[in-house]
């Protein structure tokens, strides 16, 4: 089995599964769990974009 | 008017007590060995299945990206930390060791990511096991 993921897709997959676990374990009610999971996912993916732009600007 | 004197030594936070039950010991152990197993044992089926899918998927993706499985060799401190992360996956880690999966050296960026996926899968499973412990104690619904 060999999986080839790009940097971005690897980061999104990582964010997805990590956010699911964070949501379930860090909040009590189902609604709070979904909200916190979505918040974590947005923060992870947003962080990827911010880090990408920072690196792109440093490279210039 | 004089202020009332409050003896601060008698101000003790009244935190509810959570007695340690058998399930509070068994659930985290099961949760560590089988990702999501602790939650399923405690009849939180939806959460358990989602945890199972998340941890197993991260572990398999890590292996698929040619990530390295650390061994308890006790040498370099980073190797020891990597082993602690990997062993968090419980039965998956032992299965990988038995089947000799992940016995590769990271040679590219993807393999490095794979190694990270494997470690994080284990660490997330540790969090899930702690969560199962809290549910069994009654601290969490």
N, CA and C atoms of all chains as a GROMACS GRO file, in nm:
protein
  603
    1UNK      N    1   0.084  -0.120   0.000
    1UNK     CA    2   0.000   0.000   0.000
    1UNK      C    3   0.088   0.126   0.000
    2UNK      N    4   0.068   0.209  -0.099
    2UNK     CA    5   0.147   0.332  -0.106
    2UNK      C    6   0.054   0.449  -0.134
    3UNK      N    7   0.050   0.543  -0.043
    3UNK     CA    8  -0.039   0.660  -0.057
    3UNK      C    9   0.046   0.782  -0.086
    4UNK      N   10   0.012   0.849  -0.194
    4UNK     CA   11   0.083   0.972  -0.229
    4UNK      C   12  -0.010   1.091  -0.211
    5UNK      N   13   0.012   1.167  -0.107
    5UNK     CA   14  -0.068   1.287  -0.082
    5UNK      C   15   0.020   1.410  -0.100
    6UNK      N   16  -0.039   1.515  -0.155
    6UNK     CA   17   0.036   1.640  -0.164
    6UNK      C   18   0.045   1.702  -0.023
    7UNK      N   19   0.126   1.803  -0.008
    7UNK     CA   20   0.141   1.868   0.123
    7UNK      C   21   0.005   1.919   0.172
    8UNK      N   22  -0.068   1.983   0.080
    8UNK     CA   23  -0.196   2.042   0.119
    8UNK      C   24  -0.298   1.934   0.155
    9UNK      N   25  -0.310   1.831   0.072
    9UNK     CA   26  -0.410   1.727   0.101
    9UNK      C   27  -0.374   1.652   0.229
   10UNK      N   28  -0.245   1.632   0.254
   10UNK     CA   29  -0.204   1.567   0.380
   10UNK      C   30  -0.245   1.652   0.499
   11UNK      N   31  -0.228   1.784   0.486
   11UNK     CA   32  -0.265   1.875   0.595
   11UNK      C   33  -0.416   1.874   0.618
   12UNK      N   34  -0.494   1.869   0.510
   12UNK     CA   35  -0.641   1.869   0.523
   12UNK      C   36  -0.689   1.738   0.586
   13UNK      N   37  -0.632   1.626   0.542
   13UNK     CA   38  -0.669   1.495   0.600
   13UNK      C   39  -0.634   1.493   0.749
   14UNK      N   40  -0.515   1.542   0.780
   14UNK     CA   41  -0.472   1.552   0.921
   14UNK      C   42  -0.571   1.636   1.001
   15UNK      N   43  -0.608   1.753   0.945
   15UNK     CA   44  -0.701   1.844   1.013
   15UNK      C   45  -0.836   1.778   1.035
   16UNK      N   46  -0.883   1.704   0.936
   16UNK     CA   47  -1.015   1.640   0.944
   16UNK      C   48  -1.022   1.542   1.061
   17UNK      N   49  -0.929   1.447   1.064
   17UNK     CA   50  -0.935   1.343   1.168
   17UNK      C   51  -0.902   1.398   1.306
   18UNK      N   52  -0.807   1.489   1.312
   18UNK     CA   53  -0.773   1.548   1.441
   18UNK      C   54  -0.890   1.629   1.497
   19UNK      N   55  -0.959   1.703   1.410
   19UNK     CA   56  -1.073   1.784   1.454
   19UNK      C   57  -1.186   1.696   1.505
   20UNK      N   58  -1.207   1.581   1.440
   20UNK     CA   59  -1.312   1.488   1.486
   20UNK      C   60  -1.283   1.444   1.630
   21UNK      N   61  -1.157   1.403   1.654
   21UNK     CA   62  -1.121   1.355   1.788
   21UNK      C   63  -1.128   1.469   1.890
   22UNK      N   64  -1.077   1.586   1.853
   22UNK     CA   65  -1.083   1.702   1.945
   22UNK      C   66  -1.228   1.735   1.978
   23UNK      N   67  -1.313   1.737   1.877
   23UNK     CA   68  -1.453   1.771   1.899
   23UNK      C   69  -1.520   1.675   1.996
   24UNK      N   70  -1.498   1.546   1.975
   24UNK     CA   71  -1.562   1.445   2.060
   24UNK      C   72  -1.509   1.450   2.203
   25UNK      N   73  -1.379   1.468   2.217
   25UNK     CA   74  -1.319   1.455   2.351
   25UNK      C   75  -1.320   1.584   2.433
   26UNK      N   76  -1.328   1.698   2.368
   26UNK     CA   77  -1.312   1.823   2.443
   26UNK      C   78  -1.443   1.894   2.476
   27UNK      N   79  -1.554   1.844   2.427
   27UNK     CA   80  -1.684   1.905   2.457
   27UNK      C   81  -1.785   1.799   2.501
   28UNK      N   82  -1.892   1.845   2.565
   28UNK     CA   83  -1.988   1.751   2.624
   28UNK      C   84  -2.106   1.718   2.533
   29UNK      N   85  -2.183   1.818   2.495
   29UNK     CA   86  -2.304   1.789   2.416
   29UNK      C   87  -2.271   1.771   2.269
   30UNK      N   88  -2.360   1.706   2.198
   30UNK     CA   89  -2.337   1.678   2.055
   30UNK      C   90  -2.321   1.807   1.976
   31UNK      N   91  -2.407   1.906   2.006
   31UNK     CA   92  -2.400   2.033   1.934
   31UNK      C   93  -2.265   2.102   1.956
   32UNK      N   94  -2.221   2.103   2.082
   32UNK     CA   95  -2.090   2.164   2.114
   32UNK      C   96  -1.977   2.089   2.046
   33UNK      N   97  -1.989   1.956   2.040
   33UNK     CA   98  -1.884   1.875   1.978
   33UNK      C   99  -1.872   1.908   1.829
   34UNK      N  100  -1.987   1.920   1.762
   34UNK     CA  101  -1.985   1.953   1.618
   34UNK      C  102  -1.927   2.092   1.597
   35UNK      N  103  -1.972   2.187   1.678
   35UNK     CA  104  -1.922   2.324   1.665
   35UNK      C  105  -1.772   2.333   1.688
   36UNK      N  106  -1.725   2.265   1.794
   36UNK     CA  107  -1.581   2.270   1.825
   36UNK      C  108  -1.498   2.197   1.719
   37UNK      N  109  -1.554   2.086   1.668
   37UNK     CA  110  -1.485   2.014   1.560
   37UNK      C  111  -1.469   2.100   1.436
   38UNK      N  112  -1.577   2.169   1.401
   38UNK     CA  113  -1.571   2.258   1.283
   38UNK      C  114  -1.475   2.375   1.308
   39UNK      N  115  -1.476   2.426   1.431
   39UNK     CA  116  -1.385   2.536   1.467
   39UNK      C  117  -1.239   2.491   1.453
   40UNK      N  118  -1.209   2.372   1.508
   40UNK     CA  119  -1.071   2.320   1.499
   40UNK      C  120  -1.031   2.300   1.353
   41UNK      N  121  -1.122   2.243   1.273
   41UNK     CA  122  -1.092   2.218   1.132
   41UNK      C  123  -1.063   2.351   1.060
   42UNK      N  124  -1.146   2.451   1.086
   42UNK     CA  125  -1.126   2.582   1.024
   42UNK      C  126  -0.992   2.642   1.066
   43UNK      N  127  -0.956   2.626   1.194
   43UNK     CA  128  -0.830   2.680   1.243
   43UNK      C  129  -0.710   2.608   1.179
   44UNK      N  130  -0.720   2.476   1.169
   44UNK     CA  131  -0.612   2.399   1.107
   44UNK      C  132  -0.592   2.441   0.961
   45UNK      N  133  -0.703   2.441   0.885
   45UNK     CA  134  -0.692   2.472   0.742
   45UNK      C  135  -0.655   2.620   0.723
   46UNK      N  136  -0.713   2.707   0.806
   46UNK     CA  137  -0.675   2.849   0.801
   46UNK      C  138  -0.527   2.867   0.830
   47UNK      N  139  -0.478   2.790   0.928
   47UNK     CA  140  -0.335   2.796   0.962
   47UNK      C  141  -0.247   2.752   0.847
   48UNK      N  142  -0.295   2.654   0.770
   48UNK     CA  143  -0.220   2.608   0.653
   48UNK      C  144  -0.206   2.722   0.551
   49UNK      N  145  -0.318   2.792   0.527
   49UNK     CA  146  -0.314   2.903   0.431
   49UNK      C  147  -0.223   3.017   0.481
   50UNK      N  148  -0.237   3.050   0.610
   50UNK     CA  149  -0.153   3.158   0.667
   50UNK      C  150  -0.006   3.120   0.657
   51UNK      N  151   0.027   2.996   0.698
   51UNK     CA  152   0.166   2.952   0.692
   51UNK      C  153   0.217   2.952   0.548
   52UNK      N  154   0.129   2.910   0.455
   52UNK     CA  155   0.167   2.909   0.313
   52UNK      C  156   0.200   3.048   0.261
   53UNK      N  157   0.114   3.144   0.298
   53UNK     CA  158   0.140   3.282   0.253
   53UNK      C  159   0.264   3.341   0.319
   54UNK      N  160   0.284   3.311   0.446
   54UNK     CA  161   0.405   3.361   0.516
   54UNK      C  162   0.530   3.308   0.447
   55UNK      N  163   0.530   3.177   0.417
   55UNK     CA  164   0.647   3.118   0.351
   55UNK      C  165   0.667   3.176   0.211
   56UNK      N  166   0.554   3.201   0.141
   56UNK     CA  167   0.564   3.257   0.006
   56UNK      C  168   0.621   3.399   0.011
   57UNK      N  169   0.580   3.476   0.111
   57UNK     CA  170   0.630   3.614   0.124
   57UNK      C  171   0.776   3.617   0.166
   58UNK      N  172   0.815   3.524   0.253
   58UNK     CA  173   0.957   3.516   0.295
   58UNK      C  174   1.044   3.479   0.175
   59UNK      N  175   0.992   3.395   0.087
   59UNK     CA  176   1.072   3.345  -0.027
   59UNK      C  177   1.099   3.457  -0.128
   60UNK      N  178   1.009   3.557  -0.134
   60UNK     CA  179   1.026   3.666  -0.232
   60UNK      C  180   1.149   3.753  -0.204
   61UNK      N  181  -1.974   5.038   5.980
   61UNK     CA  182  -2.006   4.898   6.010
   61UNK      C  183  -1.886   4.808   5.980
   62UNK      N  184  -1.854   4.723   6.074
   62UNK     CA  185  -1.736   4.636   6.058
   62UNK      C  186  -1.763   4.526   5.956
   63UNK      N  187  -1.659   4.498   5.879
   63UNK     CA  188  -1.673   4.390   5.780
   63UNK      C  189  -1.680   4.255   5.849
   64UNK      N  190  -1.764   4.166   5.800
   64UNK     CA  191  -1.767   4.032   5.861
   64UNK      C  192  -1.635   3.959   5.837
   65UNK      N  193  -1.588   3.893   5.939
   65UNK     CA  194  -1.460   3.820   5.928
   65UNK      C  195  -1.486   3.682   5.868
   66UNK      N  196  -1.416   3.655   5.758
   66UNK     CA  197  -1.432   3.525   5.691
   66UNK      C  198  -1.306   3.444   5.710
   67UNK      N  199  -1.322   3.328   5.765
   67UNK     CA  200  -1.209   3.237   5.783
   67UNK      C  201  -1.184   3.165   5.650
   68UNK      N  202  -1.079   3.211   5.578
   68UNK     CA  203  -1.053   3.155   5.444
   68UNK      C  204  -1.011   3.008   5.447
   69UNK      N  205  -0.962   2.965   5.561
   69UNK     CA  206  -0.919   2.825   5.569
   69UNK      C  207  -1.038   2.729   5.560
   70UNK      N  208  -1.157   2.783   5.590
   70UNK     CA  209  -1.277   2.697   5.586
   70UNK      C  210  -1.346   2.701   5.450
   71UNK      N  211  -1.295   2.787   5.360
   71UNK     CA  212  -1.354   2.796   5.227
   71UNK      C  213  -1.294   2.686   5.138
   72UNK      N  214  -1.358   2.577   5.132
   72UNK     CA  215  -1.310   2.464   5.052
   72UNK      C  216  -1.408   2.444   4.937
   73UNK      N  217  -1.355   2.439   4.817
   73UNK     CA  218  -1.441   2.418   4.700
   73UNK      C  219  -1.511   2.282   4.712
   74UNK      N  220  -1.640   2.284   4.700
   74UNK     CA  221  -1.715   2.158   4.712
   74UNK      C  222  -1.726   2.091   4.575
   75UNK      N  223  -1.619   2.023   4.538
   75UNK     CA  224  -1.617   1.952   4.409
   75UNK      C  225  -1.680   1.814   4.428
   76UNK      N  226  -1.770   1.775   4.340
   76UNK     CA  227  -1.832   1.644   4.359
   76UNK      C  228  -1.730   1.532   4.348
   77UNK      N  229  -1.753   1.428   4.424
   77UNK     CA  230  -1.659   1.315   4.423
   77UNK      C  231  -1.700   1.213   4.318
   78UNK      N  232  -1.600   1.158   4.254
   78UNK     CA  233  -1.624   1.057   4.151
   78UNK      C  234  -1.553   0.929   4.192
   79UNK      N  235  -1.626   0.836   4.249
   79UNK     CA  236  -1.560   0.712   4.295
   79UNK      C  237  -1.504   0.631   4.178
   80UNK      N  238  -1.387   0.574   4.202
   80UNK     CA  239  -1.320   0.493   4.098
   80UNK      C  240  -1.389   0.358   4.088
   81UNK      N  241  -1.453   0.335   3.974
   81UNK     CA  242  -1.522   0.208   3.953
   81UNK      C  243  -1.438   0.116   3.865
   82UNK      N  244  -1.480  -0.009   3.853
   82UNK     CA  245  -1.409  -0.104   3.767
   82UNK      C  246  -1.411  -0.056   3.623
   83UNK      N  247  -1.527  -0.005   3.581
   83UNK     CA  248  -1.541   0.043   3.443
   83UNK      C  249  -1.448   0.162   3.416
   84UNK      N  250  -1.423   0.243   3.517
   84UNK     CA  251  -1.334   0.358   3.500
   84UNK      C  252  -1.190   0.315   3.477
   85UNK      N  253  -1.157   0.192   3.515
   85UNK     CA  254  -1.022   0.137   3.491
   85UNK      C  255  -1.020   0.058   3.360
   86UNK      N  256  -1.126  -0.019   3.338
   86UNK     CA  257  -1.130  -0.107   3.220
   86UNK      C  258  -1.148  -0.026   3.091
   87UNK      N  259  -1.237   0.073   3.095
   87UNK     CA  260  -1.270   0.149   2.973
   87UNK      C  261  -1.147   0.215   2.907
   88UNK      N  262  -1.061   0.287   2.984
   88UNK     CA  263  -0.944   0.345   2.917
   88UNK      C  264  -0.845   0.242   2.863
   89UNK      N  265  -0.836   0.127   2.930
   89UNK     CA  266  -0.746   0.022   2.881
   89UNK      C  267  -0.798  -0.032   2.748
   90UNK      N  268  -0.930  -0.059   2.745
   90UNK     CA  269  -0.992  -0.106   2.619
   90UNK      C  270  -0.979   0.002   2.512
   91UNK      N  271  -0.999   0.128   2.553
   91UNK     CA  272  -0.990   0.240   2.458
   91UNK      C  273  -0.850   0.252   2.400
   92UNK      N  274  -0.748   0.221   2.482
   92UNK     CA  275  -0.610   0.227   2.433
   92UNK      C  276  -0.583   0.111   2.336
   93UNK      N  277  -0.626  -0.009   2.375
   93UNK     CA  278  -0.599  -0.125   2.290
   93UNK      C  279  -0.677  -0.120   2.159
   94UNK      N  280  -0.806  -0.084   2.168
   94UNK     CA  281  -0.890  -0.075   2.048
   94UNK      C  282  -0.941   0.068   2.038
   95UNK      N  283  -0.890   0.146   1.944
   95UNK     CA  284  -0.936   0.285   1.932
   95UNK      C  285  -1.088   0.294   1.925
   96UNK      N  286  -1.146   0.376   2.012
   96UNK     CA  287  -1.292   0.391   2.017
   96UNK      C  288  -1.361   0.282   2.098
   97UNK      N  289  -1.288   0.179   2.136
   97UNK     CA  290  -1.345   0.066   2.209
   97UNK      C  291  -1.400   0.104   2.345
   98UNK      N  292  -1.334   0.197   2.410
   98UNK     CA  293  -1.380   0.241   2.543
   98UNK      C  294  -1.516   0.308   2.534
   99UNK      N  295  -1.534   0.392   2.434
   99UNK     CA  296  -1.662   0.461   2.416
   99UNK      C  297  -1.772   0.361   2.378
  100UNK      N  298  -1.737   0.264   2.293
  100UNK     CA  299  -1.836   0.162   2.254
  100UNK      C  300  -1.874   0.078   2.376
  101UNK      N  301  -1.776   0.046   2.460
  101UNK     CA  302  -1.802  -0.028   2.583
  101UNK      C  303  -1.897   0.049   2.675
  102UNK      N  304  -1.885   0.181   2.673
  102UNK     CA  305  -1.970   0.266   2.756
  102UNK      C  306  -2.099   0.308   2.684
  103UNK      N  307  -2.128   0.239   2.576
  103UNK     CA  308  -2.251   0.260   2.497
  103UNK      C  309  -2.259   0.396   2.432
  104UNK      N  310  -2.145   0.458   2.405
  104UNK     CA  311  -2.141   0.581   2.323
  104UNK      C  312  -2.100   0.536   2.183
  105UNK      N  313  -2.193   0.470   2.114
  105UNK     CA  314  -2.158   0.403   1.989
  105UNK      C  315  -2.113   0.500   1.880
  106UNK      N  316  -2.187   0.610   1.865
  106UNK     CA  317  -2.153   0.706   1.759
  106UNK      C  318  -2.014   0.764   1.777
  107UNK      N  319  -1.985   0.809   1.900
  107UNK     CA  320  -1.853   0.866   1.929
  107UNK      C  321  -1.744   0.760   1.910
  108UNK      N  322  -1.773   0.638   1.958
  108UNK     CA  323  -1.674   0.530   1.948
  108UNK      C  324  -1.638   0.497   1.805
  109UNK      N  325  -1.741   0.489   1.720
  109UNK     CA  326  -1.715   0.456   1.579
  109UNK      C  327  -1.638   0.569   1.510
  110UNK      N  328  -1.673   0.693   1.541
  110UNK     CA  329  -1.600   0.806   1.481
  110UNK      C  330  -1.453   0.808   1.526
  111UNK      N  331  -1.430   0.778   1.654
  111UNK     CA  332  -1.291   0.772   1.705
  111UNK      C  333  -1.216   0.657   1.639
  112UNK      N  334  -1.283   0.542   1.626
  112UNK     CA  335  -1.222   0.425   1.561
  112UNK      C  336  -1.180   0.461   1.418
  113UNK      N  337  -1.273   0.520   1.343
  113UNK     CA  338  -1.244   0.556   1.204
  113UNK      C  339  -1.128   0.656   1.197
  114UNK      N  340  -1.131   0.757   1.284
  114UNK     CA  341  -1.029   0.862   1.279
  114UNK      C  342  -0.890   0.808   1.309
  115UNK      N  343  -0.878   0.735   1.419
  115UNK     CA  344  -0.745   0.686   1.461
  115UNK      C  345  -0.693   0.580   1.363
  116UNK      N  346  -0.779   0.486   1.325
  116UNK     CA  347  -0.735   0.380   1.233
  116UNK      C  348  -0.698   0.442   1.097
  117UNK      N  349  -0.779   0.536   1.049
  117UNK     CA  350  -0.750   0.599   0.920
  117UNK      C  351  -0.616   0.672   0.925
  118UNK      N  352  -0.592   0.747   1.033
  118UNK     CA  353  -0.464   0.819   1.043
  118UNK      C  354  -0.347   0.722   1.047
  119UNK      N  355  -0.365   0.611   1.120
  119UNK     CA  356  -0.258   0.512   1.132
  119UNK      C  357  -0.229   0.449   0.996
  120UNK      N  358  -0.336   0.409   0.925
  120UNK     CA  359  -0.318   0.343   0.794
  120UNK      C  360  -0.261   0.441   0.690
  121UNK      N  361  -0.307   0.566   0.694
  121UNK     CA  362  -0.252   0.666   0.601
  121UNK      C  363  -0.103   0.687   0.630
  122UNK      N  364  -0.070   0.691   0.759
  122UNK     CA  365   0.071   0.704   0.798
  122UNK      C  366   0.156   0.591   0.744
  123UNK      N  367   0.104   0.468   0.756
  123UNK     CA  368   0.177   0.353   0.702
  123UNK      C  369   0.184   0.361   0.550
  124UNK      N  370   0.072   0.404   0.488
  124UNK     CA  371   0.068   0.415   0.342
  124UNK      C  372   0.164   0.518   0.288
  125UNK      N  373   0.194   0.619   0.369
  125UNK     CA  374   0.290   0.722   0.328
  125UNK      C  375   0.433   0.682   0.363
  126UNK      N  376   0.452   0.554   0.393
  126UNK     CA  377   0.584   0.497   0.426
  126UNK      C  378   0.642   0.557   0.554
  127UNK      N  379   0.550   0.585   0.649
  127UNK     CA  380   0.596   0.637   0.778
  127UNK      C  381   0.667   0.529   0.858
  128UNK      N  382   0.754   0.574   0.947
  128UNK     CA  383   0.835   0.480   1.025
  128UNK      C  384   0.766   0.452   1.158
  129UNK      N  385   0.770   0.326   1.200
  129UNK     CA  386   0.721   0.287   1.332
  129UNK      C  387   0.842   0.281   1.426
  130UNK      N  388   0.836   0.356   1.535
  130UNK     CA  389   0.947   0.358   1.630
  130UNK      C  390   0.947   0.232   1.716
  131UNK      N  391   1.066   0.194   1.760
  131UNK     CA  392   1.081   0.077   1.846
  131UNK      C  393   1.133   0.120   1.983
  132UNK      N  394   1.100   0.041   2.086
  132UNK     CA  395   1.143   0.079   2.222
  132UNK      C  396   1.290   0.048   2.245
  133UNK      N  397   1.376   0.118   2.172
  133UNK     CA  398   1.519   0.085   2.183
  133UNK      C  399   1.588   0.160   2.296
  134UNK      N  400   1.524   0.268   2.347
  134UNK     CA  401   1.582   0.340   2.460
  134UNK      C  402   1.705   0.420   2.426
  135UNK      N  403   1.726   0.449   2.301
  135UNK     CA  404   1.844   0.524   2.260
  135UNK      C  405   1.820   0.674   2.262
  136UNK      N  406   1.804   0.731   2.146
  136UNK     CA  407   1.784   0.876   2.132
  136UNK      C  408   1.652   0.919   2.196
  137UNK      N  409   1.654   1.038   2.260
  137UNK     CA  410   1.534   1.086   2.328
  137UNK      C  411   1.417   1.107   2.230
  138UNK      N  412   1.449   1.150   2.109
  138UNK     CA  413   1.344   1.169   2.010
  138UNK      C  414   1.283   1.035   1.967
  139UNK      N  415   1.366   0.931   1.964
  139UNK     CA  416   1.315   0.797   1.934
  139UNK      C  417   1.221   0.748   2.044
  140UNK      N  418   1.257   0.780   2.168
  140UNK     CA  419   1.173   0.738   2.282
  140UNK      C  420   1.038   0.809   2.275
  141UNK      N  421   1.042   0.940   2.247
  141UNK     CA  422   0.917   1.017   2.236
  141UNK      C  423   0.832   0.966   2.119
  142UNK      N  424   0.899   0.933   2.009
  142UNK     CA  425   0.828   0.878   1.894
  142UNK      C  426   0.763   0.744   1.927
  143UNK      N  427   0.836   0.664   2.006
  143UNK     CA  428   0.780   0.534   2.048
  143UNK      C  429   0.657   0.555   2.136
  144UNK      N  430   0.665   0.652   2.229
  144UNK     CA  431   0.550   0.678   2.318
  144UNK      C  432   0.428   0.719   2.234
  145UNK      N  433   0.451   0.802   2.133
  145UNK     CA  434   0.341   0.843   2.045
  145UNK      C  435   0.285   0.724   1.969
  146UNK      N  436   0.374   0.644   1.912
  146UNK     CA  437   0.330   0.529   1.830
  146UNK      C  438   0.254   0.425   1.912
  147UNK      N  439   0.302   0.399   2.033
  147UNK     CA  440   0.242   0.292   2.114
  147UNK      C  441   0.101   0.331   2.162
  148UNK      N  442   0.069   0.458   2.152
  148UNK     CA  443  -0.066   0.503   2.187
  148UNK      C  444  -0.174   0.441   2.100
  149UNK      N  445  -0.136   0.393   1.984
  149UNK     CA  446  -0.236   0.331   1.896
  149UNK      C  447  -0.276   0.191   1.941
  150UNK      N  448  -0.213   0.142   2.046
  150UNK     CA  449  -0.254   0.015   2.107
  150UNK      C  450  -0.230  -0.105   2.018
  151UNK      N  451  -0.337  -0.179   1.990
  151UNK     CA  452  -0.326  -0.303   1.912
  151UNK      C  453  -0.270  -0.277   1.773
  152UNK      N  454  -0.300  -0.161   1.717
  152UNK     CA  455  -0.249  -0.128   1.583
  152UNK      C  456  -0.096  -0.126   1.583
  153UNK      N  457  -0.039  -0.071   1.690
  153UNK     CA  458   0.107  -0.064   1.700
  153UNK      C  459   0.167  -0.206   1.707
  154UNK      N  460   0.108  -0.289   1.793
  154UNK     CA  461   0.161  -0.425   1.809
  154UNK      C  462   0.143  -0.506   1.680
  155UNK      N  463   0.030  -0.485   1.613
  155UNK     CA  464   0.007  -0.552   1.485
  155UNK      C  465   0.112  -0.509   1.382
  156UNK      N  466   0.140  -0.379   1.379
  156UNK     CA  467   0.240  -0.328   1.285
  156UNK      C  468   0.379  -0.385   1.315
  157UNK      N  469   0.411  -0.399   1.444
  157UNK     CA  470   0.541  -0.456   1.481
  157UNK      C  471   0.549  -0.603   1.443
  158UNK      N  472   0.438  -0.676   1.468
  158UNK     CA  473   0.436  -0.820   1.435
  158UNK      C  474   0.450  -0.840   1.284
  159UNK      N  475   0.377  -0.756   1.208
  159UNK     CA  476   0.377  -0.770   1.062
  159UNK      C  477   0.497  -0.701   0.997
  160UNK      N  478   0.578  -0.636   1.079
  160UNK     CA  479   0.698  -0.566   1.031
  160UNK      C  480   0.662  -0.452   0.934
  161UNK      N  481   0.550  -0.386   0.964
  161UNK     CA  482   0.514  -0.269   0.884
  161UNK      C  483   0.588  -0.147   0.941
  162UNK      N  484   0.610  -0.051   0.857
  162UNK     CA  485   0.671   0.074   0.901
  162UNK      C  486   0.816   0.062   0.943
  163UNK      N  487   0.881  -0.044   0.898
  163UNK     CA  488   1.022  -0.063   0.932
  163UNK      C  489   1.108  -0.002   0.821
  164UNK      N  490   1.090   0.128   0.800
  164UNK     CA  491   1.162   0.198   0.694
  164UNK      C  492   1.220   0.328   0.751
  165UNK      N  493   1.320   0.380   0.684
  165UNK     CA  494   1.378   0.508   0.724
  165UNK      C  495   1.318   0.616   0.633
  166UNK      N  496   1.278   0.729   0.694
  166UNK     CA  497   1.218   0.838   0.617
  166UNK      C  498   1.317   0.890   0.514
  167UNK      N  499   1.277   0.880   0.388
  167UNK     CA  500   1.369   0.922   0.281
  167UNK      C  501   1.316   1.043   0.206
  168UNK      N  502   1.192   1.079   0.229
  168UNK     CA  503   1.135   1.196   0.161
  168UNK      C  504   1.034   1.265   0.253
  169UNK      N  505   0.978   1.375   0.204
  169UNK     CA  506   0.885   1.454   0.286
  169UNK      C  507   0.760   1.374   0.319
  170UNK      N  508   0.709   1.297   0.223
  170UNK     CA  509   0.586   1.219   0.245
  170UNK      C  510   0.606   1.119   0.358
  171UNK      N  511   0.722   1.055   0.361
  171UNK     CA  512   0.750   0.958   0.467
  171UNK      C  513   0.758   1.028   0.602
  172UNK      N  514   0.809   1.150   0.602
  172UNK     CA  515   0.815   1.228   0.726
  172UNK      C  516   0.675   1.262   0.774
  173UNK      N  517   0.588   1.296   0.680
  173UNK     CA  518   0.447   1.322   0.716
  173UNK      C  519   0.383   1.193   0.768
  174UNK      N  520   0.414   1.082   0.704
  174UNK     CA  521   0.359   0.954   0.746
  174UNK      C  522   0.397   0.921   0.889
  175UNK      N  523   0.522   0.949   0.923
  175UNK     CA  524   0.570   0.927   1.060
  175UNK      C  525   0.490   1.014   1.158
  176UNK      N  526   0.463   1.138   1.117
  176UNK     CA  527   0.384   1.228   1.201
  176UNK      C  528   0.240   1.178   1.217
  177UNK      N  529   0.183   1.128   1.108
  177UNK     CA  530   0.047   1.073   1.115
  177UNK      C  531   0.042   0.957   1.216
  178UNK      N  532   0.143   0.871   1.212
  178UNK     CA  533   0.146   0.755   1.302
  178UNK      C  534   0.155   0.800   1.448
  179UNK      N  535   0.241   0.897   1.475
  179UNK     CA  536   0.258   0.944   1.613
  179UNK      C  537   0.130   1.014   1.661
  180UNK      N  538   0.073   1.099   1.576
  180UNK     CA  539  -0.047   1.174   1.618
  180UNK      C  540  -0.166   1.080   1.636
  181UNK      N  541  -0.176   0.976   1.554
  181UNK     CA  542  -0.283   0.877   1.573
  181UNK      C  543  -0.276   0.819   1.715
  182UNK      N  544  -0.156   0.787   1.759
  182UNK     CA  545  -0.138   0.733   1.894
  182UNK      C  546  -0.171   0.834   2.001
  183UNK      N  547  -0.127   0.958   1.981
  183UNK     CA  548  -0.155   1.062   2.082
  183UNK      C  549  -0.304   1.092   2.091
  184UNK      N  550  -0.371   1.093   1.977
  184UNK     CA  551  -0.516   1.116   1.977
  184UNK      C  552  -0.587   1.001   2.049
  185UNK      N  553  -0.533   0.880   2.033
  185UNK     CA  554  -0.594   0.765   2.102
  185UNK      C  555  -0.575   0.775   2.253
  186UNK      N  556  -0.462   0.833   2.296
  186UNK     CA  557  -0.444   0.856   2.440
  186UNK      C  558  -0.551   0.953   2.492
  187UNK      N  559  -0.580   1.058   2.414
  187UNK     CA  560  -0.684   1.156   2.454
  187UNK      C  561  -0.820   1.086   2.460
  188UNK      N  562  -0.847   1.000   2.362
  188UNK     CA  563  -0.974   0.927   2.359
  188UNK      C  564  -0.986   0.834   2.480
  189UNK      N  565  -0.874   0.772   2.519
  189UNK     CA  566  -0.876   0.683   2.636
  189UNK      C  567  -0.904   0.763   2.763
  190UNK      N  568  -0.844   0.881   2.774
  190UNK     CA  569  -0.870   0.968   2.890
  190UNK      C  570  -1.017   1.011   2.892
  191UNK      N  571  -1.072   1.036   2.775
  191UNK     CA  572  -1.212   1.076   2.764
  191UNK      C  573  -1.303   0.961   2.810
  192UNK      N  574  -1.269   0.839   2.771
  192UNK     CA  575  -1.347   0.721   2.813
  192UNK      C  576  -1.342   0.707   2.965
  193UNK      N  577  -1.225   0.737   3.024
  193UNK     CA  578  -1.211   0.732   3.170
  193UNK      C  579  -1.305   0.833   3.237
  194UNK      N  580  -1.310   0.954   3.182
  194UNK     CA  581  -1.397   1.059   3.238
  194UNK      C  582  -1.544   1.023   3.224
  195UNK      N  583  -1.581   0.963   3.113
  195UNK     CA  584  -1.721   0.922   3.094
  195UNK      C  585  -1.757   0.812   3.195
  196UNK      N  586  -1.665   0.716   3.213
  196UNK     CA  587  -1.691   0.607   3.307
  196UNK      C  588  -1.702   0.657   3.450
  197UNK      N  589  -1.624   0.762   3.482
  197UNK     CA  590  -1.632   0.820   3.617
  197UNK      C  591  -1.761   0.898   3.639
  198UNK      N  592  -1.820   0.946   3.530
  198UNK     CA  593  -1.940   1.029   3.540
  198UNK      C  594  -1.911   1.177   3.533
  199UNK      N  595  -1.784   1.212   3.504
  199UNK     CA  596  -1.748   1.354   3.491
  199UNK      C  597  -1.803   1.414   3.363
  200UNK      N  598  -1.827   1.328   3.264
  200UNK     CA  599  -1.872   1.374   3.133
  200UNK      C  600  -1.990   1.290   3.088
  201UNK      N  601  -2.092   1.352   3.028
  201UNK     CA  602  -2.208   1.272   2.984
  201UNK      C  603  -2.176   1.182   2.865
   0.00000   0.00000   0.00000
